């Protein structure tokens, strides 16, 4: 029963970024998944490392303490060395990349267990996704305050690899899509930015017509991707799409407001967006969750409360009194 459940959970988390935050922030996802790495079932351990790679983006606390206990870091290094399982290798490198760089004992223990060797091996021959994660993980070993770690990086030949990567990037430099981080086109990726459709979609929100605003908000939501929400959020910010989305919470009908909440839930996981829009978003959401309106069902208010809870989590604002009021 455990394997199918974990596979289903991983599938949901990969397709629904919002579920990751819910699992991590409200269900103690990290603490529930960590012990699964100690099991004997290899498939469960592989699914667990994939889940932890996703969860640790939001809540890395507790992972370092867990890994520094006997035999556990060895298991992580084993995942890094497993070139036969590209997804597992990428997840292990991603988990390591998400952990605080300030944890010097973890860095030195990884060197001792040849984890640094495994990371450099990934940079040489891993998949592109694994290389990207490994490159981020490598930064922990280049701390200027840790000369022993830096020396080991040099000895293992990492710097020629980095120079080679830079040369490849320079020789093949093509403007990357600010929303998707790749090379986009209208024909192959149906990119809204390449189609110059963004300004028109934002204009539809300002017109305050239910049907067209609904379609526009759904389309704009596709720009904020689970793997890099900050890109899409920044694009929407520069296009002035977030303010009219917040205004929908004032004038829109229920279904349109729900779509606006879906988009805001994505955008407000980005720190910069919380700083820019957190105050006005909080006012709108508190108003929704605190009022009784026969035209708004309980599910909608619960959805708004969930978005508010995420906002407060990322902004550090205490909403315990609000939660008490809602549950009382």
Secondary structure, 3 states (H helix, E strand, C coil): CHHHHHHHHHHHHHHCHHHHHHHHHCCCHHHHHHHHHHCCCHHHHHHHHHHHHHHCCCCCCCHHHHHCCCCHHHHHHHHHHCCCCHHHHHHHHHHHHHCCCCCHHHHHHHHHCCHHHHHHHHHHHCCHHHHHHHHHHHHHHHCCCCHHHHHHHHHCCHHHHHHHHHHHHHHCCCCCCCCCCCCCCHHHHCCCCCCCCHHHHHHHHHHCCHHHHHHHHHHHHCCCCCCCHHHHHHHHHHCCCHHHHHHHHHHCCHHHHHHHHHHHHHHCCCHHHHHHHHHHHHHHHHHHHHCCCCCCCHHHHHHHHHHHHHHHHHHCCCCHHHHHHHHC
